[in-house]
Amino acid sequence: MTGTDASTYVGIVTAAVACVLYVAAYRSFVYLLRYPRNWAAPSLPETLATGALAVFVVALVSLSADGIDMPSLVVSSVFITALFIIIAAPAFAFQPASRPVEFLASHGDYAGLWLLGPALIAGLAIPNIKLQAVMVTAMAIEGLWFARQRLFGQVGQLYPLNERDLSVLKTQAKDDLKAFQRRHHIRELVLSNGAVSWRGCEKSTAPCPFNLYVNRLGLNTAPCCREHMKDLSHYVAGCLSKMGAVHWLEGGSLLGAIRENGGLLDWEDDVDISVLLTADLTWEKLTETLVQEGARDGYYVDIFKKSGLISISFDRPRRWFFRSERNRMRGEIRADIAVYRQVVSYGETVLERHCKKGAMPATEGGGFGVPMDIVLPTKTTPLLGKDIACPGKPDEYLEILYGNFREIEYTYLDPAAAKVRAKIDADNDPASV
């Protein structure tokens, strides 16, 4: 083998290794996005591991027999950083986010492909096979993501919008539905011959991006998502009942059940259920059972042991390579399960959880909790057509979380959208007539 042949062979091998490292960095990064989607901070070891993989990619691309290839170093660093920012935007837009993040998130299906042109120019300008291979691999993944999101399984059932949904939509759109639809890229909104319908999401499609539609635009939760939340709440409650777990409605779900007479809040974005761990029902037993049930019945289950939270999503588990890519989706229909333990705090028996909920007070042990006699024994309340467990004293429970829970507050809504909603609600309040 000549020196030239050996050099070519080494270049091909190192390019292949760089591609493998990029795929590993990509998958590790996408896995980390499960945390902001669930309002949690990623663990330090996982974050460092992801960062190390990305650094290895850049280092391998940039190092040569002559030292550091500065153009390749700069281009690979900027390229990977920009692409990962684009990839992360939908996950960070689950929380109130800046306009640039919202913009990237709203184009998340294909925003990664915006770097195709710059990648092509850089690949032609810099004769580095390792850099070229990494950029081709990255763009291939983005192309596959786009195809899976936009070209397959996007035909959903048409849902009529009820009078309340339509009133909110028209008010937020200032009666110009076409311009509103176009401006905010609302693909689900179907306008035909004066009729207004919603092309709903299903298990075979991506969920509606209702964090944008509800929190930023102030719309009601889409009818398809409400239907899926109904199915999910009854499914999770059924699983917990079958296990013999003591459980109860929590947060906004309990608020809707009590204040809205068994319905959901107009802007509900998840289902909240709590579970009491005991000597018989440990964290390990609870999570293992839910993962098995979810895999069998087609629900995705994510575990956050440090926070004491379990997320059960309406969408199906994916194959191993695509399993974490769901974290790139703009929306998610899920039930959040928080675990409680019985403890004594400041001389009072309370049920304690790791993460704060509403205005729940801190406990002596550093968690957050409510007096046990407010929750136990539980009773039932109607929710979306079925009775479901709730705290024994639901009004007192909600007062701990929200104070005057009968008064409507627009949590997480954009201030401008919330102002419009407040006027709609005031106009529809029987007490104001």
Steps between C-alpha positions, in 0.01 A plus 500: 500500500645837398515800729214665311284188526572472872416865553170458312416187700571674832289797390202275417528313831527817708209652306291193585599527865407870500158411357443239769601748767262760357210252505585416862516871590171564322318216675643600838396862445147408390468277807592799721205694355263283703589720798391848383188340348415389853606823673807336655872571491717239323740304715861622503657163399270468198564860398877458528490174304305665219737797494801267492363313200448826311852614590642169377325548166644849457846387612509204262381714209753775574815299572730410215859387451597868472327604823166672542298584189359835614234538225368152580507578874298818458252358249434176689457684831259756356313239295439259790415782744249657259343165415463398865339836583246440225439143617452612863256784429174295512596347835582837655182650356304270733565775753433869439774582251649793311380590152810356325453167679129502413585576138746211475259269680213585267720394205655206684384244242743634243710778657804271516496482120564875488863411558513289185618792286773617738612137544528456123701821461733409788544147369606629160722775639685286756652178365464306825337159456427471874317834507310411183399160640370648826294763320357241259406279796339790686298609197395140432360478854320831455356383170378179661344697784321727253370205299368321807326812629360647182459228240359208701197456722374857489137431404281537808132510579312827453354636824237775514584792728238566764358846557742578779809387304389695195429814702848497653664426164318781317569748777873422512509513118307829494255322267763455227546124527693457175762759593523360853544147365767613255689716750528224762530199266191328643482203263223333700249780437276417201303786343261396226190677367450693821533190719775476763635158597805358671705217346573310815809314609501124551744237625634468145564875465700762684305662787357847455754762612261629764769653716513759224127504430395512865777683686620743234190554286240458774285246316300225666654156512422331168200261501718205397742565787212527747372164378844343540538648849167342590622159381836544671356608836265201510777266387749613765238499776402148393862379515548648847171353624599158368825528698310593814686832512360787704476782248317827443452779247753779535550860391320627194318170442347516848425868449312423179311210654379712793462847347387393153261231624692199378662664197846625405627854523464662159878529470597170666826355368543182705342264751622520862471194725675422827589165658585410859801270538479244779690197624303289251509749212862608458639735234657202321177299495294799386732599215563144384128426482416822315781446247377146432137610471590792276714287267216250468225758444691747284588783741845654545620504862789721614649480850654786702607340826683802639187715468261223600307540176371258237385624160257286300446626146222423256737424214638152446853393594736515199772265386833533676666749265191723483395454863643831623418696185150555635671768713525710185121514455326833550223359718423214734183359655596350832412416857744612767509274805657642817586264784437583864625344822354521848730695734487702818579869452503749786301256711226444239446197277518614139525354153824626345626526142837608356385782270288799593146520365323834504541664840549168681701575817848363568544214740758452772683246282546738205208380290148638461183362647143516620340376824413133467144544623422731207584222255416176682272326480452588133160520336389527138392782274375501139761571235418483130220250537644271769555514873863531601676519837561841655604633843247446778478879544553631144406862573753524783761330283447750217510792745848387609615488138326806356337707773166618362476224238156616386663807348637438150874551455677458165812316606774484233290693246661780305391830665339634183310175439398485866358854481279398208391182681408699810260714296343191340451336840358819650251530212394138555478515880134461605569719802584792270173482308 
